[in-house]
């Protein structure tokens, strides 16, 4: 996969915490930032899917109506 450069400004305390976490865990900053960004993007897309599902929901359906639509026999 092709990589591109990405630059951003971060608050100094956050950058110091990132440096310390990477040093303590033997990780590269690029790996940590990329992993965190992927996880955040996944969360954002999941949240959008949830909003879309809520808008498409038809509300509560009784168990009897669900069985009728599925062609199931009444439970005894």
N, CA, C, O and CB atoms as a CASP TS submission, in Angstrom:
PFRMAT TS
TARGET T0000
AUTHOR 0000-0000-0000
METHOD Language model
MODEL 1
PARENT N/A
ATOM      1  N   UNK     1       0.853  -1.167   0.000  1.00  0.00           N
ATOM      2  CA  UNK     1       0.000   0.000   0.000  1.00  0.00           C
ATOM      3  C   UNK     1       0.901   1.232   0.000  1.00  0.00           C
ATOM      4  O   UNK     1       1.882   1.303   0.740  1.00  0.00           O
ATOM      5  CB  UNK     1      -0.971  -0.004   1.225  1.00  0.00           C
ATOM      6  N   UNK     2       0.555   2.180  -0.825  1.00  0.00           N
ATOM      7  CA  UNK     2       1.320   3.409  -0.919  1.00  0.00           C
ATOM      8  C   UNK     2       1.106   4.250   0.335  1.00  0.00           C
ATOM      9  O   UNK     2      -0.011   4.345   0.843  1.00  0.00           O
ATOM     10  CB  UNK     2       0.925   4.201  -2.178  1.00  0.00           C
ATOM     11  N   UNK     3       2.173   4.853   0.828  1.00  0.00           N
ATOM     12  CA  UNK     3       2.088   5.718   1.998  1.00  0.00           C
ATOM     13  C   UNK     3       2.246   7.166   1.586  1.00  0.00           C
ATOM     14  O   UNK     3       2.914   7.482   0.602  1.00  0.00           O
ATOM     15  CB  UNK     3       3.149   5.339   3.036  1.00  0.00           C
ATOM     16  N   UNK     4       1.623   8.034   2.352  1.00  0.00           N
ATOM     17  CA  UNK     4       1.740   9.467   2.143  1.00  0.00           C
ATOM     18  C   UNK     4       2.063  10.117   3.473  1.00  0.00           C
ATOM     19  O   UNK     4       1.712   9.603   4.535  1.00  0.00           O
ATOM     20  CB  UNK     4       0.441  10.059   1.531  1.00  0.00           C
ATOM     21  N   UNK     5       2.728  11.241   3.401  1.00  0.00           N
ATOM     22  CA  UNK     5       3.075  11.974   4.620  1.00  0.00           C
ATOM     23  C   UNK     5       1.853  12.702   5.161  1.00  0.00           C
ATOM     24  O   UNK     5       0.999  13.164   4.405  1.00  0.00           O
ATOM     25  CB  UNK     5       4.220  12.973   4.350  1.00  0.00           C
ATOM     26  N   UNK     6       1.790  12.794   6.468  1.00  0.00           N
ATOM     27  CA  UNK     6       0.690  13.485   7.137  1.00  0.00           C
ATOM     28  C   UNK     6       1.294  14.252   8.299  1.00  0.00           C
ATOM     29  O   UNK     6       1.962  13.668   9.151  1.00  0.00           O
ATOM     30  CB  UNK     6      -0.429  12.482   7.624  1.00  0.00           C
ATOM     31  N   UNK     7       1.068  15.538   8.338  1.00  0.00           N
ATOM     32  CA  UNK     7       1.631  16.361   9.408  1.00  0.00           C
ATOM     33  C   UNK     7       0.497  17.061  10.146  1.00  0.00           C
ATOM     34  O   UNK     7      -0.485  17.497   9.545  1.00  0.00           O
ATOM     35  CB  UNK     7       2.647  17.399   8.842  1.00  0.00           C
ATOM     36  N   UNK     8       0.654  17.155  11.444  1.00  0.00           N
ATOM     37  CA  UNK     8      -0.343  17.839  12.249  1.00  0.00           C
ATOM     38  C   UNK     8       0.329  18.425  13.482  1.00  0.00           C
ATOM     39  O   UNK     8       1.416  18.000  13.874  1.00  0.00           O
ATOM     40  CB  UNK     8      -1.489  16.879  12.647  1.00  0.00           C
ATOM     41  N   UNK     9      -0.315  19.381  14.072  1.00  0.00           N
ATOM     42  CA  UNK     9       0.196  19.981  15.292  1.00  0.00           C
ATOM     43  C   UNK     9      -0.505  19.324  16.475  1.00  0.00           C
ATOM     44  O   UNK     9      -1.723  19.144  16.473  1.00  0.00           O
ATOM     45  CB  UNK     9      -0.017  21.528  15.295  1.00  0.00           C
ATOM     46  N   UNK    10       0.282  18.970  17.480  1.00  0.00           N
ATOM     47  CA  UNK    10      -0.249  18.334  18.673  1.00  0.00           C
ATOM     48  C   UNK    10       0.156  19.142  19.901  1.00  0.00           C
ATOM     49  O   UNK    10       1.218  19.763  19.917  1.00  0.00           O
ATOM     50  CB  UNK    10       0.249  16.874  18.787  1.00  0.00           C
ATOM     51  N   UNK    11      -0.686  19.132  20.921  1.00  0.00           N
ATOM     52  CA  UNK    11      -0.298  19.798  22.163  1.00  0.00           C
ATOM     53  C   UNK    11       0.966  19.146  22.730  1.00  0.00           C
ATOM     54  O   UNK    11       1.117  17.926  22.676  1.00  0.00           O
ATOM     55  CB  UNK    11      -1.452  19.743  23.199  1.00  0.00           C
ATOM     56  N   UNK    12       1.862  19.956  23.267  1.00  0.00           N
ATOM     57  CA  UNK    12       3.128  19.442  23.797  1.00  0.00           C
ATOM     58  C   UNK    12       2.946  18.327  24.820  1.00  0.00           C
ATOM     59  O   UNK    12       3.664  17.330  24.746  1.00  0.00           O
ATOM     60  CB  UNK    12       3.908  20.564  24.421  1.00  0.00           C
ATOM     61  N   UNK    13       2.012  18.446  25.780  1.00  0.00           N
ATOM     62  CA  UNK    13       1.850  17.349  26.746  1.00  0.00           C
ATOM     63  C   UNK    13       1.445  16.021  26.079  1.00  0.00           C
ATOM     64  O   UNK    13       1.881  14.953  26.509  1.00  0.00           O
ATOM     65  CB  UNK    13       0.803  17.734  27.788  1.00  0.00           C
ATOM     66  N   UNK    14       0.626  16.092  25.047  1.00  0.00           N
ATOM     67  CA  UNK    14       0.222  14.879  24.341  1.00  0.00           C
ATOM     68  C   UNK    14       1.416  14.254  23.627  1.00  0.00           C
ATOM     69  O   UNK    14       1.587  13.035  23.654  1.00  0.00           O
ATOM     70  CB  UNK    14      -0.900  15.187  23.334  1.00  0.00           C
ATOM     71  N   UNK    15       2.233  15.072  22.998  1.00  0.00           N
ATOM     72  CA  UNK    15       3.413  14.573  22.296  1.00  0.00           C
ATOM     73  C   UNK    15       4.410  13.970  23.282  1.00  0.00           C
ATOM     74  O   UNK    15       5.025  12.944  22.991  1.00  0.00           O
ATOM     75  CB  UNK    15       4.077  15.701  21.489  1.00  0.00           C
ATOM     76  N   UNK    16       4.575  14.598  24.443  1.00  0.00           N
ATOM     77  CA  UNK    16       5.477  14.045  25.464  1.00  0.00           C
ATOM     78  C   UNK    16       4.951  12.698  25.960  1.00  0.00           C
ATOM     79  O   UNK    16       5.731  11.769  26.166  1.00  0.00           O
ATOM     80  CB  UNK    16       5.631  15.032  26.652  1.00  0.00           C
ATOM     81  N   UNK    17       3.641  12.587  26.151  1.00  0.00           N
ATOM     82  CA  UNK    17       3.047  11.322  26.587  1.00  0.00           C
ATOM     83  C   UNK    17       3.240  10.245  25.518  1.00  0.00           C
ATOM     84  O   UNK    17       3.530   9.095  25.848  1.00  0.00           O
ATOM     85  CB  UNK    17       1.545  11.507  26.897  1.00  0.00           C
ATOM     86  N   UNK    18       3.083  10.603  24.257  1.00  0.00           N
ATOM     87  CA  UNK    18       3.300   9.662  23.157  1.00  0.00           C
ATOM     88  C   UNK    18       4.746   9.195  23.135  1.00  0.00           C
ATOM     89  O   UNK    18       5.011   7.999  23.007  1.00  0.00           O
ATOM     90  CB  UNK    18       2.929  10.305  21.810  1.00  0.00           C
ATOM     91  N   UNK    19       5.671  10.116  23.258  1.00  0.00           N
ATOM     92  CA  UNK    19       7.093   9.760  23.287  1.00  0.00           C
ATOM     93  C   UNK    19       7.389   8.794  24.429  1.00  0.00           C
ATOM     94  O   UNK    19       8.085   7.796  24.242  1.00  0.00           O
ATOM     95  CB  UNK    19       7.961  11.021  23.425  1.00  0.00           C
ATOM     96  N   UNK    20       6.860   9.094  25.607  1.00  0.00           N
ATOM     97  CA  UNK    20       7.112   8.265  26.788  1.00  0.00           C
ATOM     98  C   UNK    20       6.490   6.871  26.620  1.00  0.00           C
ATOM     99  O   UNK    20       7.127   5.863  26.926  1.00  0.00           O
ATOM    100  CB  UNK    20       6.551   8.951  28.054  1.00  0.00           C
ATOM    101  N   UNK    21       5.251   6.822  26.135  1.00  0.00           N
ATOM    102  CA  UNK    21       4.583   5.532  25.931  1.00  0.00           C
ATOM    103  C   UNK    21       5.343   4.680  24.920  1.00  0.00           C
ATOM    104  O   UNK    21       5.505   3.476  25.116  1.00  0.00           O
ATOM    105  CB  UNK    21       3.135   5.744  25.460  1.00  0.00           C
ATOM    106  N   UNK    22       5.799   5.292  23.861  1.00  0.00           N
ATOM    107  CA  UNK    22       6.554   4.551  22.842  1.00  0.00           C
ATOM    108  C   UNK    22       7.889   4.072  23.405  1.00  0.00           C
ATOM    109  O   UNK    22       8.301   2.941  23.144  1.00  0.00           O
ATOM    110  CB  UNK    22       6.789   5.429  21.595  1.00  0.00           C
ATOM    111  N   UNK    23       8.562   4.916  24.168  1.00  0.00           N
ATOM    112  CA  UNK    23       9.839   4.531  24.760  1.00  0.00           C
ATOM    113  C   UNK    23       9.657   3.354  25.726  1.00  0.00           C
ATOM    114  O   UNK    23      10.419   2.388  25.687  1.00  0.00           O
ATOM    115  CB  UNK    23      10.474   5.729  25.490  1.00  0.00           C
ATOM    116  N   UNK    24       8.651   3.445  26.583  1.00  0.00           N
ATOM    117  CA  UNK    24       8.428   2.397  27.581  1.00  0.00           C
ATOM    118  C   UNK    24       8.019   1.059  26.957  1.00  0.00           C
ATOM    119  O   UNK    24       8.354  -0.004  27.480  1.00  0.00           O
ATOM    120  CB  UNK    24       7.363   2.845  28.560  1.00  0.00           C
ATOM    121  N   UNK    25       7.302   1.121  25.850  1.00  0.00           N
ATOM    122  CA  UNK    25       6.782  -0.099  25.228  1.00  0.00           C
ATOM    123  C   UNK    25       7.563  -0.553  24.002  1.00  0.00           C
ATOM    124  O   UNK    25       7.219  -1.557  23.378  1.00  0.00           O
ATOM    125  CB  UNK    25       5.357   0.107  24.844  1.00  0.00           C
ATOM    126  N   UNK    26       8.608   0.182  23.661  1.00  0.00           N
ATOM    127  CA  UNK    26       9.425  -0.186  22.510  1.00  0.00           C
ATOM    128  C   UNK    26       8.678  -0.103  21.194  1.00  0.00           C
ATOM    129  O   UNK    26       8.881  -0.924  20.300  1.00  0.00           O
ATOM    130  CB  UNK    26       9.955  -1.568  22.689  1.00  0.00           C
ATOM    131  N   UNK    27       7.812   0.897  21.080  1.00  0.00           N
ATOM    132  CA  UNK    27       7.007   1.062  19.866  1.00  0.00           C
ATOM    133  C   UNK    27       7.461   2.281  19.078  1.00  0.00           C
ATOM    134  O   UNK    27       8.085   3.196  19.616  1.00  0.00           O
ATOM    135  CB  UNK    27       5.518   1.188  20.218  1.00  0.00           C
ATOM    136  N   UNK    28       7.136   2.272  17.800  1.00  0.00           N
ATOM    137  CA  UNK    28       7.392   3.437  16.958  1.00  0.00           C
ATOM    138  C   UNK    28       6.180   4.354  17.003  1.00  0.00           C
ATOM    139  O   UNK    28       5.041   3.888  17.035  1.00  0.00           O
ATOM    140  CB  UNK    28       7.713   3.016  15.494  1.00  0.00           C
ATOM    141  N   UNK    29       6.427   5.655  17.005  1.00  0.00           N
ATOM    142  CA  UNK    29       5.326   6.622  17.043  1.00  0.00           C
ATOM    143  C   UNK    29       4.409   6.454  15.846  1.00  0.00           C
ATOM    144  O   UNK    29       3.189   6.555  15.977  1.00  0.00           O
ATOM    145  CB  UNK    29       5.867   8.050  17.089  1.00  0.00           C
ATOM    146  N   UNK    30       4.981   6.201  14.687  1.00  0.00           N
ATOM    147  CA  UNK    30       4.178   6.047  13.481  1.00  0.00           C
ATOM    148  C   UNK    30       3.174   4.900  13.645  1.00  0.00           C
ATOM    149  O   UNK    30       2.013   5.028  13.255  1.00  0.00           O
ATOM    150  CB  UNK    30       5.086   5.797  12.261  1.00  0.00           C
ATOM    151  N   UNK    31       3.621   3.784  14.219  1.00  0.00           N
ATOM    152  CA  UNK    31       2.747   2.633  14.436  1.00  0.00           C
ATOM    153  C   UNK    31       1.605   2.995  15.388  1.00  0.00           C
ATOM    154  O   UNK    31       0.446   2.678  15.123  1.00  0.00           O
ATOM    155  CB  UNK    31       3.551   1.444  14.994  1.00  0.00           C
ATOM    156  N   UNK    32       1.938   3.653  16.486  1.00  0.00           N
ATOM    157  CA  UNK    32       0.935   4.007  17.492  1.00  0.00           C
ATOM    158  C   UNK    32      -0.098   4.974  16.910  1.00  0.00           C
ATOM    159  O   UNK    32      -1.299   4.793  17.107  1.00  0.00           O
ATOM    160  CB  UNK    32       1.611   4.630  18.731  1.00  0.00           C
ATOM    161  N   UNK    33       0.363   5.985  16.204  1.00  0.00           N
ATOM    162  CA  UNK    33      -0.548   6.977  15.627  1.00  0.00           C
ATOM    163  C   UNK    33      -1.427   6.337  14.563  1.00  0.00           C
ATOM    164  O   UNK    33      -2.631   6.590  14.523  1.00  0.00           O
ATOM    165  CB  UNK    33       0.240   8.156  15.027  1.00  0.00           C
ATOM    166  N   UNK    34      -0.845   5.512  13.702  1.00  0.00           N
ATOM    167  CA  UNK    34      -1.628   4.853  12.654  1.00  0.00           C
ATOM    168  C   UNK    34      -2.675   3.922  13.266  1.00  0.00           C
ATOM    169  O   UNK    34      -3.823   3.904  12.823  1.00  0.00           O
ATOM    170  CB  UNK    34      -0.704   4.063  11.704  1.00  0.00           C
ATOM    171  N   UNK    35      -2.284   3.153  14.276  1.00  0.00           N
ATOM    172  CA  UNK    35      -3.231   2.246  14.935  1.00  0.00           C
ATOM    173  C   UNK    35      -4.372   3.005  15.589  1.00  0.00           C
ATOM    174  O   UNK    35      -5.535   2.622  15.466  1.00  0.00           O
ATOM    175  CB  UNK    35      -2.514   1.398  15.979  1.00  0.00           C
ATOM    176  N   UNK    36      -4.036   4.079  16.279  1.00  0.00           N
ATOM    177  CA  UNK    36      -5.059   4.880  16.958  1.00  0.00           C
ATOM    178  C   UNK    36      -6.004   5.524  15.948  1.00  0.00           C
ATOM    179  O   UNK    36      -7.213   5.582  16.175  1.00  0.00           O
ATOM    180  CB  UNK    36      -4.405   5.962  17.833  1.00  0.00           C
ATOM    181  N   UNK    37      -5.464   5.999  14.854  1.00  0.00           N
ATOM    182  CA  UNK    37      -6.298   6.632  13.827  1.00  0.00           C
ATOM    183  C   UNK    37      -7.224   5.609  13.169  1.00  0.00           C
ATOM    184  O   UNK    37      -8.397   5.900  12.934  1.00  0.00           O
ATOM    185  CB  UNK    37      -5.415   7.311  12.761  1.00  0.00           C
ATOM    186  N   UNK    38      -6.710   4.421  12.872  1.00  0.00           N
ATOM    187  CA  UNK    38      -7.556   3.369  12.297  1.00  0.00           C
ATOM    188  C   UNK    38      -8.699   3.007  13.245  1.00  0.00           C
ATOM    189  O   UNK    38      -9.844   2.860  12.817  1.00  0.00           O
ATOM    190  CB  UNK    38      -6.715   2.117  11.979  1.00  0.00           C
ATOM    191  N   UNK    39      -8.382   2.863  14.532  1.00  0.00           N
ATOM    192  CA  UNK    39      -9.403   2.504  15.517  1.00  0.00           C
ATOM    193  C   UNK    39     -10.456   3.608  15.641  1.00  0.00           C
ATOM    194  O   UNK    39     -11.651   3.321  15.720  1.00  0.00           O
ATOM    195  CB  UNK    39      -8.755   2.234  16.886  1.00  0.00           C
ATOM    196  N   UNK    40     -10.020   4.854  15.658  1.00  0.00           N
ATOM    197  CA  UNK    40     -10.960   5.973  15.763  1.00  0.00           C
ATOM    198  C   UNK    40     -11.853   6.047  14.529  1.00  0.00           C
ATOM    199  O   UNK    40     -13.058   6.266  14.650  1.00  0.00           O
ATOM    200  CB  UNK    40     -10.200   7.300  15.949  1.00  0.00           C
ATOM    201  N   UNK    41     -11.274   5.868  13.346  1.00  0.00           N
ATOM    202  CA  UNK    41     -12.073   5.896  12.121  1.00  0.00           C
ATOM    203  C   UNK    41     -13.093   4.765  12.109  1.00  0.00           C
ATOM    204  O   UNK    41     -14.231   4.964  11.685  1.00  0.00           O
ATOM    205  CB  UNK    41     -11.168   5.800  10.890  1.00  0.00           C
ATOM    206  N   UNK    42     -12.699   3.584  12.567  1.00  0.00           N
ATOM    207  CA  UNK    42     -13.640   2.466  12.642  1.00  0.00           C
ATOM    208  C   UNK    42     -14.806   2.804  13.577  1.00  0.00           C
ATOM    209  O   UNK    42     -15.963   2.517  13.270  1.00  0.00           O
ATOM    210  CB  UNK    42     -12.920   1.187  13.123  1.00  0.00           C
ATOM    211  N   UNK    43     -14.487   3.415  14.715  1.00  0.00           N
ATOM    212  CA  UNK    43     -15.541   3.827  15.654  1.00  0.00           C
ATOM    213  C   UNK    43     -16.485   4.847  15.024  1.00  0.00           C
ATOM    214  O   UNK    43     -17.700   4.770  15.204  1.00  0.00           O
ATOM    215  CB  UNK    43     -14.920   4.412  16.927  1.00  0.00           C
ATOM    216  N   UNK    44     -15.921   5.803  14.285  1.00  0.00           N
ATOM    217  CA  UNK    44     -16.751   6.828  13.640  1.00  0.00           C
ATOM    218  C   UNK    44     -17.661   6.226  12.573  1.00  0.00           C
ATOM    219  O   UNK    44     -18.832   6.592  12.469  1.00  0.00           O
ATOM    220  CB  UNK    44     -15.866   7.909  13.015  1.00  0.00           C
ATOM    221  N   UNK    45     -17.117   5.297  11.780  1.00  0.00           N
ATOM    222  CA  UNK    45     -17.944   4.650  10.758  1.00  0.00           C
ATOM    223  C   UNK    45     -19.017   3.774  11.397  1.00  0.00           C
ATOM    224  O   UNK    45     -20.148   3.724  10.913  1.00  0.00           O
ATOM    225  CB  UNK    45     -17.071   3.810   9.815  1.00  0.00           C
ATOM    226  N   UNK    46     -18.665   3.081  12.484  1.00  0.00           N
ATOM    227  CA  UNK    46     -19.659   2.275  13.196  1.00  0.00           C
ATOM    228  C   UNK    46     -20.779   3.158  13.741  1.00  0.00           C
ATOM    229  O   UNK    46     -21.949   2.780  13.692  1.00  0.00           O
ATOM    230  CB  UNK    46     -18.996   1.489  14.342  1.00  0.00           C
ATOM    231  N   UNK    47     -20.426   4.319  14.256  1.00  0.00           N
ATOM    232  CA  UNK    47     -21.434   5.244  14.778  1.00  0.00           C
ATOM    233  C   UNK    47     -22.363   5.713  13.658  1.00  0.00           C
ATOM    234  O   UNK    47     -23.569   5.844  13.869  1.00  0.00           O
ATOM    235  CB  UNK    47     -20.759   6.456  15.455  1.00  0.00           C
ATOM    236  N   UNK    48     -21.813   5.966  12.479  1.00  0.00           N
ATOM    237  CA  UNK    48     -22.642   6.378  11.343  1.00  0.00           C
ATOM    238  C   UNK    48     -23.574   5.247  10.917  1.00  0.00           C
ATOM    239  O   UNK    48     -24.730   5.489  10.570  1.00  0.00           O
ATOM    240  CB  UNK    48     -21.757   6.812  10.158  1.00  0.00           C
ATOM    241  N   UNK    49     -23.068   4.007  10.943  1.00  0.00           N
ATOM    242  CA  UNK    49     -23.909   2.862  10.607  1.00  0.00           C
ATOM    243  C   UNK    49     -25.057   2.726  11.596  1.00  0.00           C
ATOM    244  O   UNK    49     -26.181   2.402  11.213  1.00  0.00           O
ATOM    245  CB  UNK    49     -23.081   1.576  10.581  1.00  0.00           C
ATOM    246  N   UNK    50     -24.769   2.975  12.872  1.00  0.00           N
ATOM    247  CA  UNK    50     -25.805   2.898  13.893  1.00  0.00           C
ATOM    248  C   UNK    50     -26.872   3.964  13.670  1.00  0.00           C
ATOM    249  O   UNK    50     -28.063   3.686  13.814  1.00  0.00           O
ATOM    250  CB  UNK    50     -25.192   3.047  15.284  1.00  0.00           C
ATOM    251  N   UNK    51     -26.462   5.170  13.325  1.00  0.00           N
ATOM    252  CA  UNK    51     -27.421   6.242  13.046  1.00  0.00           C
ATOM    253  C   UNK    51     -28.293   5.861  11.858  1.00  0.00           C
ATOM    254  O   UNK    51     -29.509   6.049  11.894  1.00  0.00           O
ATOM    255  CB  UNK    51     -26.690   7.581  12.773  1.00  0.00           C
ATOM    256  N   UNK    52     -27.681   5.328  10.809  1.00  0.00           N
ATOM    257  CA  UNK    52     -28.444   4.915   9.625  1.00  0.00           C
ATOM    258  C   UNK    52     -29.417   3.792   9.979  1.00  0.00           C
ATOM    259  O   UNK    52     -30.549   3.777   9.496  1.00  0.00           O
ATOM    260  CB  UNK    52     -27.491   4.460   8.496  1.00  0.00           C
ATOM    261  N   UNK    53     -28.985   2.858  10.815  1.00  0.00           N
ATOM    262  CA  UNK    53     -29.864   1.751  11.211  1.00  0.00           C
ATOM    263  C   UNK    53     -31.044   2.261  12.026  1.00  0.00           C
ATOM    264  O   UNK    53     -32.162   1.769  11.875  1.00  0.00           O
ATOM    265  CB  UNK    53     -29.082   0.702  12.019  1.00  0.00           C
ATOM    266  N   UNK    54     -30.804   3.236  12.880  1.00  0.00           N
ATOM    267  CA  UNK    54     -31.896   3.798  13.675  1.00  0.00           C
ATOM    268  C   UNK    54     -32.921   4.489  12.787  1.00  0.00           C
ATOM    269  O   UNK    54     -34.125   4.385  13.021  1.00  0.00           O
ATOM    270  CB  UNK    54     -31.350   4.784  14.711  1.00  0.00           C
ATOM    271  N   UNK    55     -32.439   5.196  11.765  1.00  0.00           N
ATOM    272  CA  UNK    55     -33.359   5.884  10.860  1.00  0.00           C
ATOM    273  C   UNK    55     -34.157   4.890  10.015  1.00  0.00           C
ATOM    274  O   UNK    55     -35.288   5.173   9.621  1.00  0.00           O
ATOM    275  CB  UNK    55     -32.588   6.845   9.951  1.00  0.00           C
ATOM    276  N   UNK    56     -33.572   3.742   9.743  1.00  0.00           N
ATOM    277  CA  UNK    56     -34.250   2.750   8.925  1.00  0.00           C
ATOM    278  C   UNK    56     -35.104   1.779   9.729  1.00  0.00           C
ATOM    279  O   UNK    56     -35.842   0.976   9.159  1.00  0.00           O
ATOM    280  CB  UNK    56     -33.246   1.986   8.137  1.00  0.00           C
ATOM    281  N   UNK    57     -35.004   1.853  11.045  1.00  0.00           N
ATOM    282  CA  UNK    57     -35.763   0.931  11.887  1.00  0.00           C
ATOM    283  C   UNK    57     -37.254   1.250  11.807  1.00  0.00           C
ATOM    284  O   UNK    57     -37.659   2.405  11.676  1.00  0.00           O
ATOM    285  CB  UNK    57     -35.275   1.001  13.351  1.00  0.00           C
ATOM    286  N   UNK    58     -38.040   0.208  11.888  1.00  0.00           N
ATOM    287  CA  UNK    58     -39.488   0.379  11.777  1.00  0.00           C
ATOM    288  C   UNK    58     -40.175   0.340  13.130  1.00  0.00           C
ATOM    289  O   UNK    58     -41.405   0.345  13.198  1.00  0.00           O
ATOM    290  CB  UNK    58     -40.072  -0.689  10.881  1.00  0.00           C
ATOM    291  N   UNK    59     -39.411   0.301  14.195  1.00  0.00           N
ATOM    292  CA  UNK    59     -40.007   0.309  15.521  1.00  0.00           C
ATOM    293  C   UNK    59     -40.219  -1.079  16.070  1.00  0.00           C
ATOM    294  O   UNK    59     -39.718  -2.062  15.524  1.00  0.00           O
ATOM    295  CB  UNK    59     -41.306   1.036  15.494  1.00  0.00           C
ATOM    296  N   UNK    60     -40.966  -1.152  17.158  1.00  0.00           N
ATOM    297  CA  UNK    60     -41.209  -2.410  17.855  1.00  0.00           C
ATOM    298  C   UNK    60     -42.252  -3.230  17.122  1.00  0.00           C
ATOM    299  O   UNK    60     -43.252  -2.699  16.638  1.00  0.00           O
ATOM    300  CB  UNK    60     -41.653  -2.154  19.296  1.00  0.00           C
ATOM    301  N   UNK    61     -42.010  -4.520  17.046  1.00  0.00           N
ATOM    302  CA  UNK    61     -42.967  -5.455  16.462  1.00  0.00           C
ATOM    303  C   UNK    61     -43.282  -6.514  17.513  1.00  0.00           C
ATOM    304  O   UNK    61     -42.374  -7.053  18.146  1.00  0.00           O
ATOM    305  CB  UNK    61     -42.406  -6.108  15.143  1.00  0.00           C
ATOM    306  N   UNK    62     -44.529  -6.803  17.695  1.00  0.00           N
ATOM    307  CA  UNK    62     -44.907  -7.824  18.657  1.00  0.00           C
ATOM    308  C   UNK    62     -44.426  -9.175  18.173  1.00  0.00           C
ATOM    309  O   UNK    62     -44.229  -9.382  16.975  1.00  0.00           O
ATOM    310  CB  UNK    62     -46.426  -7.837  18.881  1.00  0.00           C
ATOM    311  N   UNK    63     -44.235 -10.103  19.116  1.00  0.00           N
ATOM    312  CA  UNK    63     -43.798 -11.445  18.774  1.00  0.00           C
ATOM    313  C   UNK    63     -44.816 -12.131  17.873  1.00  0.00           C
ATOM    314  O   UNK    63     -44.442 -12.874  16.965  1.00  0.00           O
ATOM    315  CB  UNK    63     -43.568 -12.268  20.038  1.00  0.00           C
ATOM    316  N   UNK    64     -46.088 -11.889  18.117  1.00  0.00           N
ATOM    317  CA  UNK    64     -47.139 -12.509  17.296  1.00  0.00           C
ATOM    318  C   UNK    64     -47.025 -12.048  15.841  1.00  0.00           C
ATOM    319  O   UNK    64     -47.159 -12.860  14.925  1.00  0.00           O
ATOM    320  CB  UNK    64     -48.544 -12.164  17.858  1.00  0.00           C
ATOM    321  N   UNK    65     -46.783 -10.770  15.624  1.00  0.00           N
ATOM    322  CA  UNK    65     -46.681 -10.276  14.244  1.00  0.00           C
ATOM    323  C   UNK    65     -45.425 -10.799  13.560  1.00  0.00           C
ATOM    324  O   UNK    65     -45.427 -11.049  12.355  1.00  0.00           O
ATOM    325  CB  UNK    65     -46.686  -8.743  14.222  1.00  0.00           C
ATOM    326  N   UNK    66     -44.358 -10.964  14.326  1.00  0.00           N
ATOM    327  CA  UNK    66     -43.129 -11.512  13.757  1.00  0.00           C
ATOM    328  C   UNK    66     -43.355 -12.956  13.323  1.00  0.00           C
ATOM    329  O   UNK    66     -42.924 -13.361  12.244  1.00  0.00           O
ATOM    330  CB  UNK    66     -41.969 -11.428  14.774  1.00  0.00           C
ATOM    331  N   UNK    67     -44.034 -13.732  14.171  1.00  0.00           N
ATOM    332  CA  UNK    67     -44.331 -15.125  13.821  1.00  0.00           C
ATOM    333  C   UNK    67     -45.231 -15.195  12.597  1.00  0.00           C
ATOM    334  O   UNK    67     -45.015 -16.025  11.714  1.00  0.00           O
ATOM    335  CB  UNK    67     -44.993 -15.849  15.002  1.00  0.00           C
ATOM    336  N   UNK    68     -46.246 -14.321  12.539  1.00  0.00           N
ATOM    337  CA  UNK    68     -47.162 -14.310  11.389  1.00  0.00           C
ATOM    338  C   UNK    68     -46.393 -14.040  10.107  1.00  0.00           C
ATOM    339  O   UNK    68     -46.579 -14.737   9.109  1.00  0.00           O
ATOM    340  CB  UNK    68     -48.271 -13.250  11.577  1.00  0.00           C
ATOM    341  N   UNK    69     -45.530 -13.032  10.130  1.00  0.00           N
ATOM    342  CA  UNK    69     -44.764 -12.683   8.930  1.00  0.00           C
ATOM    343  C   UNK    69     -43.824 -13.803   8.520  1.00  0.00           C
ATOM    344  O   UNK    69     -43.572 -14.003   7.332  1.00  0.00           O
ATOM    345  CB  UNK    69     -43.970 -11.405   9.160  1.00  0.00           C
ATOM    346  N   UNK    70     -43.305 -14.533   9.496  1.00  0.00           N
ATOM    347  CA  UNK    70     -42.385 -15.626   9.202  1.00  0.00           C
ATOM    348  C   UNK    70     -43.125 -16.908   8.845  1.00  0.00           C
ATOM    349  O   UNK    70     -42.508 -17.884   8.418  1.00  0.00           O
ATOM    350  CB  UNK    70     -41.471 -15.871  10.387  1.00  0.00           C
ATOM    351  N   UNK    71     -44.448 -16.910   9.018  1.00  0.00           N
ATOM    352  CA  UNK    71     -45.249 -18.100   8.692  1.00  0.00           C
ATOM    353  C   UNK    71     -45.135 -19.184   9.746  1.00  0.00           C
ATOM    354  O   UNK    71     -45.325 -20.361   9.442  1.00  0.00           O
ATOM    355  CB  UNK    71     -44.830 -18.660   7.351  1.00  0.00           C
ATOM    356  N   UNK    72     -44.831 -18.811  10.969  1.00  0.00           N
ATOM    357  CA  UNK    72     -44.676 -19.793  12.033  1.00  0.00           C
ATOM    358  C   UNK    72     -46.026 -20.053  12.684  1.00  0.00           C
ATOM    359  O   UNK    72     -46.906 -19.191  12.690  1.00  0.00           O
ATOM    360  CB  UNK    72     -43.648 -19.313  13.081  1.00  0.00           C
ATOM    361  N   UNK    73     -46.175 -21.248  13.230  1.00  0.00           N
ATOM    362  CA  UNK    73     -47.412 -21.602  13.944  1.00  0.00           C
ATOM    363  C   UNK    73     -47.384 -20.985  15.332  1.00  0.00           C
ATOM    364  O   UNK    73     -46.320 -20.677  15.868  1.00  0.00           O
ATOM    365  CB  UNK    73     -47.587 -23.150  14.039  1.00  0.00           C
ATOM    366  N   UNK    74     -48.546 -20.811  15.896  1.00  0.00           N
ATOM    367  CA  UNK    74     -48.652 -20.289  17.250  1.00  0.00           C
ATOM    368  C   UNK    74     -47.959 -21.210  18.223  1.00  0.00           C
ATOM    369  O   UNK    74     -48.018 -22.434  18.103  1.00  0.00           O
ATOM    370  CB  UNK    74     -50.109 -20.101  17.646  1.00  0.00           C
ATOM    371  N   UNK    75     -47.298 -20.598  19.195  1.00  0.00           N
ATOM    372  CA  UNK    75     -46.713 -21.403  20.271  1.00  0.00           C
ATOM    373  C   UNK    75     -47.811 -21.839  21.199  1.00  0.00           C
ATOM    374  O   UNK    75     -48.734 -21.067  21.458  1.00  0.00           O
ATOM    375  CB  UNK    75     -45.626 -20.621  21.045  1.00  0.00           C
ATOM    376  N   UNK    76     -47.747 -23.039  21.706  1.00  0.00           N
ATOM    377  CA  UNK    76     -48.803 -23.548  22.589  1.00  0.00           C
ATOM    378  C   UNK    76     -48.458 -23.342  24.010  1.00  0.00           C
ATOM    379  O   UNK    76     -49.233 -23.709  24.893  1.00  0.00           O
ATOM    380  CB  UNK    76     -49.061 -25.001  22.347  1.00  0.00           C
TER
END
